[in-house]
Amino acid sequence: MVTIDVPKTTLTMAVPGTKPTVTADPGPPVGFAFNSPTIDANGSIRLKGTAGDSVAGWTLGFVQLKYIGTNHSRYRGATVRDGSILITHSNQIVCRDTDIGSTEVWYDSLNSGGTTGPTGTNKLAAGTVIPATGFLDVPAHLFDQPSRWWASVEPNPIVTGHPNNFLHYTVVELLFCTMLVAQEPGGKFHLLKHFYWNVIWEHTFKVDGTGAVVLDKAVRLQQNVQRPSHSGNPRDSKFLGKEFDLKLPVSNTVSRRAPAKIAAKDWKQG
């Protein structure tokens, strides 16, 4: 009988130690790119049994849930009479962070274009057996680098002549819970370890002497990763019992929904 040698489970996280960035994008359309530093998570389990025991179909991978997606910007006209606009994609929807179209729990889907094998979600191939040592170490990996983009200019739809409103302020906060999970060939999941992490951008912008929107002040630029990881289930009320729920929406699908736009005839929204 093949079992998981739980004390031999490992999970390490690596980040470059740099801050998120906000950089001008010449387009078209002209805007600003909000890019996160990378994050790499490396997990491993040890399957133990008798030499020759089949381990085909065992899977090790990561399940990642995004539970807060703050993402909004404020635009302001050149004068108060040119108005202002609040545009928001923000939500607090618990989402499966996986490939669009995936019907699987895995961050890297096996059947919808995710990275598979030791560098992604690792499903052991037919014919894989426990070697003479009596155990087999199985690795898996997660790579992520969230990003967002905002336009420099938005026309105000409720002011006569639809004057341009210029990007004035943006805040993006993306919060995740990432779990190392093994699945038996029969389908049973084992939630082994987990950690939380987030990335935050908060920046102001201004219009320069040429009329172009440029960077002003960086209020917050942070990537925060909880280390070391914790064992077992996160037991967080936000997603307890939802870790493997395929009814949860996919994160990228939610973030690409049309935003809410709230315009004003003064600087109320800017």
C-alpha positions as CSV (number, residue, x, y, z in Angstrom):
1,M,0.0,0.0,0.0
2,V,1.4,3.4,-1.0
3,T,1.2,6.2,1.5
4,I,2.5,9.7,2.0
5,D,5.4,10.1,4.4
6,V,4.0,13.4,5.8
7,P,7.1,14.5,7.8
8,K,9.1,14.4,4.6
9,T,6.8,16.9,2.9
10,T,8.6,20.1,1.9
11,L,7.5,23.5,0.7
12,T,9.8,26.5,0.1
13,M,9.1,29.9,-1.5
14,A,11.5,32.1,-3.3
15,V,11.1,35.8,-4.3
16,P,13.8,38.1,-5.8
17,G,13.4,40.7,-3.0
18,T,12.5,43.5,-5.3
19,K,9.5,45.8,-5.2
20,P,6.6,45.7,-7.7
21,T,7.0,48.2,-10.5
22,V,4.8,50.8,-12.3
23,T,6.2,51.7,-15.7
24,A,4.9,53.8,-18.6
25,D,3.6,51.8,-21.6
26,P,3.8,53.7,-24.9
27,G,1.0,51.6,-26.3
28,P,-1.1,52.1,-28.2
29,P,-3.1,52.7,-26.2
30,V,-0.9,54.7,-23.8
31,G,-1.0,53.6,-20.2
32,F,0.9,52.1,-17.3
33,A,2.0,48.5,-16.6
34,F,1.8,47.3,-13.0
35,N,4.1,44.3,-12.7
36,S,4.9,42.1,-9.7
37,P,8.2,40.4,-8.9
38,T,8.1,36.7,-9.5
39,I,7.2,34.1,-6.9
40,D,8.4,30.5,-7.1
41,A,7.1,27.8,-4.8
42,N,8.7,24.4,-4.7
43,G,7.0,21.4,-3.1
44,S,7.9,17.8,-2.6
45,I,6.3,14.7,-1.1
46,R,7.7,11.3,-0.4
47,L,5.6,8.3,-1.4
48,K,6.5,5.2,0.5
49,G,5.6,1.5,-0.1
50,T,7.0,-1.7,-1.3
51,A,9.4,-1.8,-4.2
52,G,7.4,-2.3,-7.4
53,D,4.1,-0.8,-6.0
54,S,2.4,1.3,-8.7
55,V,2.2,5.0,-8.1
56,A,0.9,5.8,-11.5
57,G,-1.7,8.6,-11.4
58,W,-0.6,10.1,-8.1
59,T,-0.5,13.9,-8.5
60,L,1.3,16.7,-6.7
61,G,0.5,20.3,-7.4
62,F,-0.6,23.6,-6.1
63,V,-4.1,25.0,-5.5
64,Q,-4.2,28.8,-5.4
65,L,-7.2,30.9,-4.3
66,K,-7.4,34.6,-4.8
67,Y,-9.7,36.1,-2.2
68,I,-9.2,39.9,-2.5
69,G,-8.8,41.7,-5.8
70,T,-8.7,45.5,-5.1
71,N,-8.1,47.2,-8.5
72,H,-9.4,50.8,-9.1
73,S,-8.2,54.1,-10.6
74,R,-9.3,57.7,-10.4
75,Y,-9.1,60.1,-13.3
76,R,-9.3,63.9,-13.1
77,G,-9.9,66.5,-15.8
78,A,-7.5,69.4,-16.4
79,T,-10.0,71.7,-14.6
80,V,-12.8,71.0,-12.2
81,R,-15.3,71.6,-14.9
82,D,-13.8,68.7,-17.0
83,G,-15.0,66.3,-14.3
84,S,-13.6,63.0,-12.9
85,I,-14.1,59.3,-13.2
86,L,-13.7,56.3,-10.8
87,I,-13.1,53.0,-12.6
88,T,-13.1,49.9,-10.5
89,H,-12.6,46.2,-11.1
90,S,-12.4,45.6,-7.3
91,N,-14.0,42.5,-5.8
92,Q,-13.7,40.2,-2.8
93,I,-14.8,37.1,-4.7
94,V,-13.0,33.8,-3.7
95,C,-11.6,32.6,-7.0
96,R,-9.8,29.6,-8.4
97,D,-6.5,30.9,-9.7
98,T,-6.0,28.6,-12.7
99,D,-6.0,28.6,-16.5
100,I,-9.1,30.0,-18.2
101,G,-11.4,27.2,-19.1
102,S,-9.9,24.8,-16.6
103,T,-12.3,22.4,-14.9
104,E,-9.6,21.3,-12.4
105,V,-8.5,22.5,-9.0
106,W,-4.8,22.9,-10.0
107,Y,-3.1,26.2,-10.5
108,D,-1.4,24.6,-13.5
109,S,-4.2,22.7,-15.1
110,L,-3.4,19.3,-16.6
111,N,-5.8,19.6,-19.5
112,S,-6.1,23.4,-20.2
113,G,-2.6,24.5,-21.0
114,G,-0.9,24.6,-17.6
115,T,2.7,23.6,-16.9
116,T,3.0,19.9,-16.1
117,G,5.6,17.6,-14.8
118,P,8.2,18.4,-12.1
119,T,8.1,22.1,-13.1
120,G,4.3,22.4,-12.6
121,T,1.5,20.1,-11.7
122,N,3.2,16.6,-11.5
123,K,1.0,13.6,-12.4
124,L,3.0,10.4,-12.4
125,A,2.9,8.6,-15.6
126,A,1.7,5.0,-16.3
127,G,4.3,2.5,-15.3
128,T,5.8,4.6,-12.4
129,V,6.6,2.4,-9.4
130,I,8.2,2.6,-6.0
131,P,11.9,1.9,-6.5
132,A,14.1,-0.5,-4.5
133,T,14.6,2.1,-1.8
134,G,11.0,1.8,-0.8
135,F,10.1,5.4,-1.5
136,L,9.8,7.9,-4.3
137,D,10.2,11.7,-3.9
138,V,7.8,13.6,-6.1
139,P,8.4,17.4,-6.8
140,A,6.0,20.1,-8.0
141,H,6.4,23.8,-8.8
142,L,4.4,27.0,-9.0
143,F,5.5,30.2,-10.7
144,D,3.4,33.4,-10.6
145,Q,3.9,37.0,-11.5
146,P,0.7,39.0,-11.4
147,S,0.2,42.2,-13.4
148,R,-2.4,44.8,-14.2
149,W,-2.7,47.7,-16.7
150,W,-4.4,51.1,-16.7
151,A,-4.9,53.6,-19.4
152,S,-3.5,57.1,-19.1
153,V,-6.6,58.9,-20.3
154,E,-10.3,58.3,-20.2
155,P,-12.9,60.6,-21.9
156,N,-15.6,61.8,-19.4
157,P,-19.0,60.6,-20.8
158,I,-21.2,63.0,-18.9
159,V,-19.4,66.3,-19.5
160,T,-20.2,68.3,-22.7
161,G,-17.6,67.5,-25.3
162,H,-16.3,64.5,-23.4
163,P,-13.1,66.1,-22.3
164,N,-10.1,63.8,-21.4
165,N,-9.7,62.9,-17.8
166,F,-6.2,61.9,-16.8
167,L,-5.0,59.1,-14.5
168,H,-4.5,60.5,-11.1
169,Y,-4.5,57.6,-8.6
170,T,-4.4,53.8,-8.7
171,V,-4.5,51.1,-6.1
172,V,-4.1,47.3,-6.8
173,E,-4.1,44.7,-4.0
174,L,-4.1,41.0,-4.9
175,L,-4.3,38.5,-2.0
176,F,-3.7,34.8,-2.3
177,C,-3.7,31.6,-0.4
178,T,-1.5,28.9,-2.0
179,M,-1.7,25.2,-1.0
180,L,0.4,22.2,-1.7
181,V,-1.9,19.3,-2.5
182,A,-1.5,15.6,-3.3
183,Q,-4.2,13.6,-5.0
184,E,-4.4,9.8,-5.0
185,P,-5.3,8.0,-8.3
186,G,-8.7,7.3,-6.9
187,G,-9.3,11.1,-6.4
188,K,-8.8,11.6,-2.7
189,F,-7.0,14.9,-1.9
190,H,-4.4,15.5,0.8
191,L,-3.9,19.2,1.7
192,L,-0.3,19.2,3.0
193,K,0.9,22.7,3.5
194,H,-0.1,26.3,2.7
195,F,1.0,29.9,2.8
196,Y,-0.4,33.4,2.2
197,W,1.0,36.1,0.0
198,N,0.1,39.4,-1.6
199,V,1.2,42.1,-4.0
200,I,0.3,45.7,-3.7
201,W,0.7,48.8,-5.9
202,E,-0.5,52.2,-4.8
203,H,0.6,55.2,-6.9
204,T,-0.3,58.7,-7.9
205,F,0.2,60.3,-11.3
206,K,0.4,63.8,-12.7
207,V,0.2,65.6,-16.0
208,D,3.6,67.2,-17.1
209,G,4.2,70.3,-19.1
210,T,3.7,68.5,-22.4
211,G,0.2,67.2,-21.3
212,A,1.4,63.6,-20.8
213,V,0.5,61.6,-17.8
214,V,3.7,60.7,-15.8
215,L,4.5,58.9,-12.6
216,D,4.2,61.0,-9.4
217,K,4.5,59.4,-6.0
218,A,4.8,55.7,-5.1
219,V,2.6,55.3,-2.0
220,R,3.0,51.5,-1.6
221,L,4.9,49.0,-3.6
222,Q,5.0,45.7,-1.8
223,Q,5.2,41.9,-2.2
224,N,4.6,40.1,1.0
225,V,5.1,36.3,1.4
226,Q,4.4,34.3,4.5
227,R,7.4,32.2,5.5
228,P,7.8,29.5,6.6
229,S,4.7,27.7,5.3
230,H,2.1,26.1,7.6
231,S,1.1,22.5,7.7
232,G,-2.3,21.2,6.7
233,N,-5.5,23.1,5.9
234,P,-5.5,26.9,6.3
235,R,-8.8,26.7,8.3
236,D,-9.7,30.1,7.2
237,S,-13.4,30.9,7.3
238,K,-13.2,32.7,4.0
239,F,-12.5,29.5,2.1
240,L,-12.9,26.6,4.5
241,G,-14.5,23.8,2.5
242,K,-14.0,25.6,-0.8
243,E,-10.4,24.5,-1.4
244,F,-11.4,22.1,-4.2
245,D,-14.7,23.7,-5.2
246,L,-15.0,23.7,-9.0
247,K,-18.0,26.0,-8.7
248,L,-15.7,28.9,-7.8
249,P,-15.1,31.3,-10.7
250,V,-11.7,31.4,-12.3
251,S,-9.7,34.4,-11.2
252,N,-8.7,35.7,-14.7
253,T,-12.2,35.5,-15.9
254,V,-13.4,37.6,-12.9
255,S,-10.6,40.2,-13.4
256,R,-11.4,40.6,-17.1
257,R,-15.1,41.5,-16.5
258,A,-16.1,45.0,-17.6
259,P,-15.4,47.5,-14.8
260,A,-17.8,49.8,-13.1
261,K,-17.4,53.4,-14.3
262,I,-18.7,56.3,-12.1
263,A,-18.3,59.7,-13.7
264,A,-18.8,63.1,-12.2
265,K,-19.0,66.7,-13.6
266,D,-16.5,67.9,-11.0
267,W,-13.6,66.4,-9.2
268,K,-15.8,64.3,-6.8
269,Q,-14.5,61.0,-8.2
270,G,-10.9,62.1,-8.9
